[in-house]
Amino acid sequence: MMKYLVFTVLLSYMFIQQVEAQVIDSSHHQVMYSAYVTNSETLWSKSISDLQKDYDLDPKADYLLYLAHALFGQCGVHMSTQNKKAAKATIKKGLECVEKLEKEKKFLSEAYALKSAFYGLSMGISPMKGMILGPKSDKLQDKALKLDPNNAFAWKQKASSYFHTPSMFGGDMEEAVKTYQKAVDIYKSQCQTFDWQKLDAMVWLGQALHKTKKYKEAITVYEDILKEAPDHGWVKYVLLKESKNALSQ
């Protein structure tokens, strides 16, 4: 009888944890998804504020992980508007989250990949930092993938390194295409709802394809994005038109 009660309590606990995780995913991922698609500073701020409140009330590593991703997303808006001051402040907060994540050790692979991502953003603002942060960022990607070879975000960051690094220092657009595609494939296999990181990987895959003059393939990727997220303005009004124009010339 006692064994039955213990087993029942354990099952109930596991069920509650699963439900809580689903609630975290559905509520916060939806806001982040909308923020990404519309490139909205307001929605990113809301997501970050909500996650911070939830983490303060209940310091779960899950909230911390989503908060770091939200800060990464918000920094994308700052970069697109060339607001370097705001971007630097967001990167600082993001790295603080990552350091806490590293101590938690629950999402260590993701923490390494996120740190690499924030280093990449720092290099985007100050290219001279590339000499120091570049090798560190690459090592973090390798550490992340060694821990979890199916870490799609880590593959996305590795692809980003190939995409943004000058060829004389190891950049390779063909490798960027292959690696972005790997990240996209993993994201798709996970079938996650409101997966803005998957869309972001597809956006960059399209750009890498465009850079390698594979315009038809780039157009296909962009059209696939718009089937899922028809309000993605950057894809709809800029990237897709660029590839179509290049194909027609």
N, C-alpha and C positions, 0 to 999 in steps of 0.2 A: 504493500500500500504506500509506504513512504517513498519507494523508488518511483512509483507512478506519479505521486504528487510532485516530486522533484523534476521528473521529466516534463510534466504538464507546465510547471512554472517556467522551466527553461524554454519550452516551445513558445509560451506566451511572451516571454522577454524578447525572443528572437523575432517574433511577429511584430511587436511594438517597434523594435529597432528598424525593421524593414519599412514599416509604414512611415516612421519619422523620416527616414532617408528619402522615401518617395515624395513626401511633402516638401522637404528641402529642395529636391530636384525640380519639382513642378513649379513651385512658386518663384524661386530665385532664377532658375534657368529661363523662364518665360520673359522676365523683365530684362535680363541680359541679352536675350535673343532680340527683343524689340529694340533695345538700345543699340545693338550692333547694326541691325538692318537699316535703321533710320539715322545712324551716326549721331545719336542724341546725347549731348552732354547732360541734359536734365535727367534722362532715364538712367544713365550710368551713375549719376550722383545718387539717385534714388536707390538703385541696386546696392551701391556701396554703403549708403546710410542704413538700409534695412539689414544688410548682412552684419554690419558692425554692431547694431543693436542686438541682433540675435546672438552673436558671438559673446557680447558682454554679459548677456543673461545666461547663456549656456555655452561655455567655451569648448565647443566641439571642433575637432580638426576639420570636419566637413565644411563648417562655416568659414573657417580660416582659408581653406583651399579655394572656395568659391569667391571669397573676398579678394584673394590674390589675382584670380582670373578676371574679376571685375575691374580691378585697378589696371591690369594689363589692357583690358578693353577700353577703359576710359583714356588711357594714355594714347591709344590710337586716334581718338578724337583730337587730343591736344596736338599730336604730330600732324594731323591733316590740316589743322588750322594754324600750324606753325607757332603755337603757344609754348615756347620752350620753357618758360618759367613754370607754368602749370605742369608740363610734362616731367620736369625734373622733380617737382614736389611729389607727383604721383609715383614716379619710379622709386623714390626714397621710401614711400609708404609700402610699395609693393615688396621691396627688398626686406623691409622689417617684417612683413607677413611671412615671407619665405623663410627667414631665419627662425621664426617661431615654428613653422611647419617642419623644418629640419630637426628641431628639438622634439617635436611630437613623434616623428619617425613613422607615422601611419601612412603618409603619402610621400615617402622620401624620393621616389623616382620623379613624381610630379614636381616636387620642390626643386630638385636639381634643374629640371627643364624650365621651370618658371624663372629661376635665377638666371639661367642662360638667356631667357627672353628679355628680362629687364636689363641685362648687360647689353643685349643687342639694341634695345631702345636707347640706351645711354650712348652707344656708339653712333646711332643715327643722329643724335643731337650734337655730339662732339666726336667727329671722325678720328681725331688725334688719339682718342682713348683706345682705338682699335688695336694698337700695338700691345697694350696691356690686357685689355678686356677680351680681345678676340680669342687668344689661346685659352683663357679661362672659360670662356663661353663654350668653346668646342669640347673641352674636357668635361664640362658639366653635362653636355648632351650625351657624350659617350657613357658617363656614369649613370645617367638616367636610363639609357637604353640597355645597359648591362643588367640593371635591376629589373627592368620591365621592357623586353623587346617589342611589346605591343602598345607602348606608350605613344599614342598618336600625336600628342602635343610635342613630345620630344622629337619625333620625326619631322614635324612641321618646323621646329626650330633649326634642325639640321639642314633642312631644305632652305630655310631662310638664310643660313650662313652661305650656302652655295650661291644663292641668288644675289645677295648684297655684297659679298666679298669680291674685290677686284680679282681678275683672273691670275694676275701675277702673285697673288697671295693665297691662291687655292680656290677661288671662286669658279664655278662651272655651271652654266645655265642648263646644260643637258642633264647633269646630275640633280640640279634643282627640280627639273620636271619629274624625274624618276622618284625623287624623295618626297615631293609634294604628293605625287600620285599614291605612294605608299601610305602616307598619312591619311589621305582621303579614303582609301580603301579600308583602313582600320576604323576610321570614324563611321563609315557606312555600315560596317559589319556589327557595330555596337548598337545600331538602331535607336539612338537616344533622341528623345523628343526635345525640341527647341535647342538643337545643337549648333550654336553660333560659331564654335570653333571649327566645326566641319565646313560650314559655309566659308569661313575665312581661309581655310586651307584650299578650298576650291577656287576662291578668288585669286589666290597667289599662284595656284597651278595654272589658271588661265593666263596670268601675266607672264609666267615662265614659258608657256607654250607660244605666246605672242612674241616674246623675245627671241625664240628659236625659229620664228617665221612659220610656225605650225598654226596658221590662222583658223583653218577649219576646225581643228581640235579645240582651239581656244573658244571659238564661237559656241561649239557644242557644250563646253563646260559652263559658259556664261548663261546659256539658255536653260541648262539644267538648274542652275542657281535660281533663275527667275521663275521657274515652275514652282519652286518651293517658297521663294521669297520675292514675290513680284514687286515689292516696294524697295528693293535694294537699289537705291539711286545711283551709286557709283558704278555698279555693273550695268544698269539699264541705260544710263545716259552718257557714260564715258567709255568704259572698257569694251563693252559689246560693240559700240559704234567704231571704236578704234580698230578692232580686229576686222570688222566688216569692210571698213574703208581700205585697210591694208590688203585684204583679199581681192578687192575689186580693182586694184591698181595693176 
